[in-house]
Amino acid sequence: MSRSLLAVTALVVAGCVGKDASTRQARGGTVVIAATGNFGSLFPPNVNSTTGRQVTELVYDYLAEVGLSLNTTDDRTFATRLASSWEWSSD
């Protein structure tokens, strides 16, 4: 029993040793999301299910978020996300 524990510990430690983080290149990957139902479309304007909405909120970010006051007529109540600034149209 103790030999197998030692072997597992050695494998875990060996798996943790790797290249320096500064020498690694960023690469694309795969996102795995467990969902309880069919999400349909992942294109945000076409999402029409709760599961699809939950998945798209994990994948996409907003340009800005409405603040706690829920006021959408004044840009001071929005919190910036992807957009750094914006202008209100006169119409």
N, C-alpha and C positions, 0 to 999 in steps of 0.2 A: 504494500500500500504506500509506504513512504517513498519508494523508488518511482512509482507512477506520479506521485505528487511533485517530486523533484523534477521529473521529466516535463510535466505540464508547466511548472514554474519556469523552467529553462526556455520552453517554447514561447511563453508569454513575454519574457524578457527579451528574447531574440526578435520577436515581432515588434517590440517597441523601439528597438534600435533602428535608426534609419539615417538617411542623408540629412544634412543641415537644411533647415527650412529655406534659407536664402538661396540655395542652389536648385530648389525644385521649381519647375515651371507650372504655371496654372494651366489646367486642362479642363475641357468640358466633362460633364458627367451625366449621371442619370438621377432624376428625382423619383423616388418611390413614395407614393401617397396611398395609404390604405383608406378606402372609401366604402361606405355602407350601401351605396347604390350606384346606378349608372349616372355619370355626370353630364352626358350629352356633349355639348360644345364647350371648349375652353377659350373661345373668343369672347372676351368680356361683354360686348354688346348683345351677343346671342345666347348668353347663359339664361336658362329658364328653370333651373332647379336649385334646391337648397344645397345639394351635394356639389353641383357645379360651381355655385357661388363660393362655397368653402374652399374648393380646390383653387379657383382663380385668385382668391385673396391670399393664398399661400405662395402663388407663383408670381403674380404681378404686384407692382407698387402703384400708389396713387400719385397724381401730380400735386395734389394738396388734400388735406383732410379738414373737414369741418370741425371747429372747436367745440368745447363743452357747452357753449351757449346755444349751439345749433343755429346761429344767425348766419344766413347765406347771402345777405345783402351788403356786407361790409368785409373788405379783404383783410382787415385786422383780426378777424375771428378765425381765419384759416391758418392752419399750420402747414408750412412748406414740407414737401417730400421730394419728388423729382424736380419740380419746377422751383427755380430760385426767385422768380418774380413773375408778375402778370399785370395786365392792364384791363380795366373794365371797358366794354364797348358802350358807346353812347346809346345804342338802341337795345 
